[in-house]
Amino acid sequence: MIEPWHWLVLGFLLLIVEMFVPTFASLWFGVAAVIIAALAWLLPIPLLFQVLIWLTLSVFFMLAWVKYIKPLSMSRKKAAQSSNLVIGETGMIVVKPQKGIPGMIRFNVPVWGADEWPCRTAGARVEMGDRVVVLKVVGDELVVAPTQRLQAPKTIRPNITPTLNSQVPANTQVSTKKPNGNRLSLHKPDPTKTGTSK
């Protein structure tokens, strides 16, 4: 009689084998065995059904890996290696890169289906939250550098502020021309100045 812990041991053994033989075949059989161990503890399932469920889950996981997950990861890596469209894009550091450990950069618009990518710096020091620009792509990692802030050029303006000591030149004449009598005015004309009487 196979007990649930037998399935659990089988699952962990297959997962350990996957660490040394990275074919992703034993990984899915191991995951299915762990699931069967949990089901066998919760429900009284006959041994024949346990084996059938284990095989079905293993084949399902393998097909999902081959058909959907693996092509997606391969196309992402291939796109990152062959395309230069991301060079010059700016993003924000969400995980600070350290010596030997890549950080993470987040873009406002997803690049090749992902908005976060592993990144390294080109010798410059960056902190979390800094804005960086992509310099190049190495494998599936982006090499970034801090963005340079452009400063506006300084302009020299002449000092044209009027002072209290400034005087009007002597040869400048102030116009004392009387307003034209044909213009409309809201004020009633003074008859003594115009020489007319009532």
C-alpha positions in Angstrom: 0.0 0.0 0.0 1.4 3.4 -1.0 1.0 6.1 1.6 0.8 9.9 0.9 4.3 10.4 2.2 5.6 8.1 -0.5 4.3 10.5 -3.1 5.8 13.4 -1.2 9.3 11.7 -1.1 9.0 10.8 -4.8 8.1 14.4 -5.6 11.1 15.9 -3.7 13.5 13.3 -5.2 12.3 14.3 -8.7 12.8 18.0 -7.9 16.3 17.3 -6.6 17.1 15.4 -9.8 15.9 18.5 -11.8 18.5 20.6 -10.0 21.3 18.4 -11.5 19.7 17.6 -14.9 18.0 20.8 -16.0 15.6 19.3 -18.6 12.4 20.4 -17.0 11.0 16.9 -17.5 11.4 15.6 -13.9 10.3 19.0 -12.5 6.7 18.5 -13.7 6.6 14.9 -12.6 7.8 16.0 -9.2 5.3 18.8 -8.9 2.5 16.3 -9.9 3.7 13.9 -7.2 3.6 16.6 -4.5 0.0 17.4 -5.6 -1.0 13.7 -5.4 0.5 13.5 -1.9 -1.7 16.5 -0.8 -4.8 14.9 -2.5 -4.2 11.5 -0.9 -4.0 13.1 2.6 -7.2 15.0 2.1 -9.3 12.4 0.1 -9.4 8.6 0.2 -8.3 8.0 -3.4 -7.6 4.4 -4.6 -4.0 3.7 -5.7 -5.0 3.2 -9.4 -6.7 6.6 -9.5 -3.6 8.2 -7.8 -1.3 6.9 -10.5 -3.7 8.0 -13.3 -4.0 11.5 -11.8 -0.3 11.7 -11.4 0.4 10.7 -15.0 -2.4 13.1 -16.3 -1.0 16.0 -14.3 2.5 15.3 -15.4 1.6 15.2 -19.1 -0.6 18.3 -18.7 2.3 20.3 -17.1 4.8 19.1 -19.7 2.5 20.1 -22.6 1.8 23.5 -21.0 5.5 24.0 -20.6 6.4 23.0 -24.2 3.6 24.8 -25.9 3.2 28.1 -23.9 5.8 28.8 -21.2 9.0 27.8 -23.0 8.4 29.6 -26.3 7.4 32.8 -24.4 10.7 32.7 -22.3 12.8 31.9 -25.4 11.2 34.6 -27.5 11.8 37.1 -24.8 15.4 36.2 -24.4 15.9 36.2 -28.2 14.3 39.6 -28.5 16.4 41.0 -25.8 19.6 39.7 -27.5 18.8 40.7 -31.1 16.8 44.0 -30.8 18.2 47.4 -30.0 14.8 49.1 -29.6 15.2 49.3 -25.9 18.5 51.2 -26.1 17.9 54.8 -25.0 14.7 54.0 -23.1 14.4 55.4 -19.6 13.1 53.6 -16.6 13.2 53.6 -12.8 15.4 51.4 -10.5 13.1 49.3 -8.3 15.8 46.9 -7.0 19.3 48.3 -6.5 22.0 46.4 -8.4 24.8 45.3 -6.2 28.2 43.7 -6.9 27.5 40.4 -8.7 23.7 40.7 -8.2 21.6 42.3 -10.9 19.0 44.8 -10.0 15.6 45.5 -11.6 14.5 48.3 -13.8 10.8 49.2 -14.4 9.5 50.8 -17.5 6.3 52.9 -17.9 5.4 50.9 -21.0 6.1 47.2 -21.1 9.1 46.2 -23.3 8.7 42.8 -25.1 5.8 41.9 -22.8 7.4 42.7 -19.5 7.6 46.0 -17.6 10.5 44.9 -15.3 13.9 43.7 -16.5 17.1 42.6 -14.7 19.8 45.3 -15.1 23.4 46.2 -14.2 25.2 49.5 -14.2 28.1 50.5 -16.3 30.3 51.4 -13.3 28.0 54.3 -12.1 26.3 54.1 -8.7 22.5 54.2 -8.7 20.0 54.0 -5.9 16.5 52.7 -5.7 14.1 55.2 -7.3 16.7 56.7 -9.6 15.9 57.4 -13.3 18.3 55.5 -15.6 18.7 55.1 -19.4 19.5 51.8 -21.1 22.9 51.8 -22.8 23.0 48.2 -24.2 21.6 44.7 -23.9 23.9 41.8 -22.6 22.1 38.5 -22.6 18.8 39.0 -20.9 20.1 41.9 -18.8 20.1 45.6 -19.5 23.1 47.8 -18.9 22.0 51.2 -17.5 23.4 54.5 -16.5 21.9 57.4 -14.5 20.2 60.0 -16.7 21.9 63.4 -17.0 19.8 66.4 -16.1 20.2 69.2 -18.7 20.6 72.7 -17.3 19.2 75.7 -19.1 21.9 78.0 -20.4 22.5 81.2 -18.4 21.5 84.4 -20.2 22.9 87.8 -19.4 20.2 90.4 -19.2 21.1 94.1 -19.1 20.2 96.1 -16.0 17.4 98.4 -17.1 15.9 99.1 -13.7 15.1 102.8 -13.4 16.6 104.7 -10.6 15.3 107.7 -8.6 18.2 109.9 -9.6 17.5 109.5 -13.3 16.5 112.9 -14.9 15.0 113.8 -18.2 17.6 115.3 -20.5 17.3 119.1 -21.1 16.7 118.8 -24.8 13.7 116.6 -24.3 10.5 118.5 -24.6 7.3 117.4 -23.0 4.3 117.6 -25.3 1.7 120.2 -24.1 -0.5 119.8 -27.1 -4.2 120.4 -26.3 -6.7 117.7 -27.1 -8.6 118.0 -30.3 -12.0 119.6 -29.9 -13.6 117.2 -32.3 -13.2 114.3 -29.9 -16.0 113.2 -27.7 -15.6 114.0 -24.0 -17.5 113.1 -21.0 -16.7 116.4 -19.3 -18.7 119.5 -20.0 -16.6 122.2 -21.6 -15.9 125.4 -19.7 -17.4 128.3 -21.5 -14.9 130.8 -20.1 -12.0 129.0 -21.7 -13.7 128.5 -25.1 -14.8 132.1 -25.4 -18.5 131.3 -25.8 -21.4 132.6 -23.7 -24.8 131.3 -22.9 
